[in-house]
Amino acid sequence: MAEDGHDTEDVLDSARKRQHERAETIEDMLGGAGRMLGEHKYPTTSEELAAEYGDQRLDLANETESLGSVLDRLVDERFESAEEVREAVYNEVTGEAGGMAEYNDERALDEIDDAVSNEESNTNWQ
């Protein structure tokens, strides 16, 4: 058993299960569009995919959106595989974090921290 109290195999099994569940969620959301994306020739761009499959409907939790409208938000993206497209579309409609591409080192985080601290202090005095 690992020192932190977690069995390595259990951790790996949990990670595989989460990955499988995420893949199923993406496939459910994309429906027929997901199958068509799998048949497309790669590499390709978001613009090419929007032109080809833009009218395909995505069944989201609270609404239906066209694949084209999602791809329009992925301007100038290049995809090497259907899996990359599926992940990008999923992340776009669910708001998943985009990693370091969304990082902004010019953001004044110290000012935000100070503002939050001041608000918390004012709340405690009421």
Secondary structure, 3 states (H helix, E strand, C coil): CCCCCCCHHHHHHHHHHHHHHHHHHHHHHHCHHHHHHHHCCCCEEHHHHHHHHCCCEEECCCCEEEHHHHHHHCCCCEECCHHHHHHHHHHHHHCCCCHHHHCCCCCCHHHHHHHHHHHHHHHHCC
